[in-house]
């Protein structure tokens, strides 16, 4: 029987990794302000939890979570300007991941809205353009439920800074997982012949005194 220390990833673990990657890519393809904030919070919470388990855990689980915490936290720290809102101006420094996210943001099918004050009594006239290129204008409130839905979606969609936070959160999860796997790869392997660590309480696995 193969030792747990030498066991490869299980099918369930592989499926979990694939599902997590798919969810991350879906979030990047259909970003919202809510998903941006939630995923960043999630990546930070996992990094903190991984640090605690990596410091206080035991065995190969400790190796994985320590590697996860180092890689994920390190990535988030190096991308701090792009991750946090109201940071330094983006023109000062843009890392390679940030440049990649900026390029992806430009390809998103986003709704655009512009306003002018040429309406009656100085009211704003809003010019709305759908991703398909269709346009409509309104003063005050949209005239149909379909147009109102488009306007509501506009205020839910993410801006560039939010998209950066979302993307860096996804990349931090990926970096953390890679760091955890690296931690497992370099962790010392010292199982007993039966594939279990020898207990520390002075009794050998066969029941005799050590």
Buried (B, 14 or more C-beta within 10 A) or exposed (E): EEEEBEEEEEEEEEEEBEEBBEBBEEBBEEBBBEBBBBBBEEBBEBBEEBBEBBEEBEEBBBBBBBBBBBBBBBBBEBBEBBBBEEBEEBEEEBEEBBEEBBEBBEEBEBBEEEEEEEBEEEEEBBEBBBEEEEEBBBBEEBEEEEBEEBBEBBEEBBEEBBBBBBBBBBBBBBBBBBBBBBBBEEBEEEBEEEEEBBEEEEEEEEEEEE
